Amino acid sequence: MAVGEQLALQLGPACGAGGGGDGFQVRLLRRAAGKADEVIVLAYGGRTVDIWWQKESATLSRLQNLKIHSLSVESSRALAGLAERSMELGCTIQDGEIWFSAGEKTLSIIPETIFSN
């Protein structure tokens, strides 16, 4: 990964607390933080994200270039509602807001910031 690059990871319900992948996630995030200028996690899964962060916050809060954002359950469901076969999905990110467009449908999501150094 070149200097100046960002790494965005997604942590979903299967990867959260009790999903069996927690240790792998922490190792992956630590490795990414050592290589990238900025690491951004977009987590989804409702309460699972909260449980995951409570478990891993002591370790991950030491990473100076890590940002963790969370989508609400409602936002995740709304985004899933845009999904169609052979779709074209547009995405614009500006001022902390994410805009999705799929055909005539649009969706605005403002992720909650869980952690930002």
C-alpha positions in Angstrom: 0.0 0.0 0.0 1.5 3.3 -1.0 1.8 6.3 1.2 -1.3 8.5 0.9 -3.6 5.6 0.4 -6.6 4.8 2.5 -7.9 1.4 3.4 -11.6 0.9 4.0 -12.8 -2.2 5.7 -16.3 -3.4 6.4 -17.2 -5.3 9.6 -20.6 -6.9 9.3 -22.7 -9.0 11.7 -20.8 -12.3 10.9 -17.5 -10.6 11.8 -18.6 -8.9 15.0 -18.6 -10.2 18.5 -19.1 -14.0 18.6 -18.4 -14.3 14.9 -15.1 -16.0 15.4 -13.1 -13.5 13.4 -12.3 -11.0 16.1 -8.6 -11.8 16.5 -8.1 -11.8 12.7 -9.8 -8.4 12.4 -7.6 -6.8 15.0 -4.4 -8.2 13.3 -5.7 -7.0 9.9 -6.5 -3.5 11.2 -3.1 -3.2 13.0 -1.3 -4.3 9.9 -3.3 -1.9 7.7 -2.6 1.0 10.2 1.1 0.3 9.8 0.9 0.6 6.1 -1.7 3.2 5.3 -2.0 6.9 6.2 -5.6 6.4 7.2 -7.7 3.3 7.9 -11.5 3.6 7.9 -13.8 0.9 9.1 -17.5 1.0 8.1 -19.2 -1.3 10.5 -22.8 -2.5 10.4 -24.8 -4.9 12.5 -26.4 -2.8 15.2 -25.7 -4.1 18.7 -23.0 -6.5 17.4 -20.9 -3.5 16.5 -21.2 -2.1 20.0 -20.2 -5.4 21.5 -17.3 -5.7 19.1 -16.0 -2.2 20.0 -16.3 -2.8 23.7 -14.2 -5.9 23.3 -11.5 -4.4 21.0 -11.4 -0.7 21.9 -8.5 -1.0 24.3 -6.3 -2.4 21.6 -7.6 -0.5 18.6 -7.7 2.9 20.3 -3.9 3.0 20.2 -3.9 3.1 16.4 -3.4 6.8 15.6 -4.7 6.6 12.0 -7.9 4.6 12.6 -11.4 5.8 12.2 -14.4 3.6 12.9 -17.9 4.5 11.7 -21.1 2.6 12.2 -24.3 2.3 10.1 -27.6 2.1 12.0 -29.7 -1.0 11.5 -32.3 1.3 9.8 -29.6 2.6 7.4 -28.4 -0.9 6.6 -31.9 -2.0 5.8 -32.6 1.0 3.6 -29.3 0.4 1.7 -30.2 -3.2 1.2 -33.6 -2.0 -0.1 -31.8 -0.4 -3.0 -30.3 -3.7 -4.2 -31.4 -5.1 -7.5 -30.1 -7.4 -10.2 -27.8 -5.7 -12.7 -28.0 -2.4 -10.8 -25.8 0.7 -11.2 -25.1 2.2 -7.8 -23.7 5.7 -7.4 -22.1 6.9 -4.2 -21.1 10.4 -3.1 -19.4 11.1 0.2 -19.2 14.7 1.4 -19.1 16.4 4.8 -19.8 13.1 6.7 -22.8 12.2 4.7 -23.1 9.4 2.2 -25.5 9.7 -0.8 -26.4 6.6 -2.7 -28.4 6.6 -6.0 -29.8 3.7 -7.9 -31.9 4.6 -10.8 -34.7 6.9 -9.5 -34.0 6.0 -5.9 -31.7 8.0 -3.6 -30.7 7.4 0.0 -28.8 9.6 2.4 -26.9 8.0 5.3 -24.9 9.7 8.0 -22.8 7.1 9.8 -22.1 7.4 13.5 -18.5 7.9 14.4 -17.5 5.4 17.0 -13.8 6.2 17.1 -11.5 8.8 15.5 -8.0 9.7 16.6 
